[in-house]
Amino acid sequence: MTMQAKQILLVEDDRFLHRACAASPHQRGWTVLTAVDGEEALAMTRRETRRPGSARYADAEAARLKVMRTLKAEEKTRAIPVLILSNSSRKQDVQEIMQLGAVGYLVKANLSL
């Protein structure tokens, strides 16, 4: 398996959840890249540096939608599998993300760390 195939980009702004979510893949040999918001995640997928002072998204769901639309619209990032781990369990949110091409959608409250 190539090094690129063993990378995960974890986008999480909560430090505790970030560490908890990164631990298991890291222990299994994955390289865990991290971002705290959608802007940083998009920049990392494009191999660009995050611009200082870029605004954070006020609405996490809007951020997820923007990131998904952007990733799936660009040829270079279209094939990247995206798994969403969210606080939202609204059926509309899940359906919209899945229609945009996510490979899965997990609700944080339904999972045990």
VENKALIN-V832745 format. One record per pair of residues at least 24 apart in sequence whose C-alpha atoms are under 6 Angstrom apart, sorted by sequence separation. I is the first residue (numbers start at 1). J is the second residue. D is the distance in Angstrom with one decimal. If there is no record, write none. Layout:
i;j;d
I;J;D
I;J;D
This chain:
i;j;d
6;30;5.0
7;31;4.7
8;32;4.9
9;33;4.7
10;34;4.9
11;35;4.7
12;36;5.1
7;32;5.9
8;33;5.9
9;34;5.6
11;36;5.4
38;63;5.8
38;67;5.9
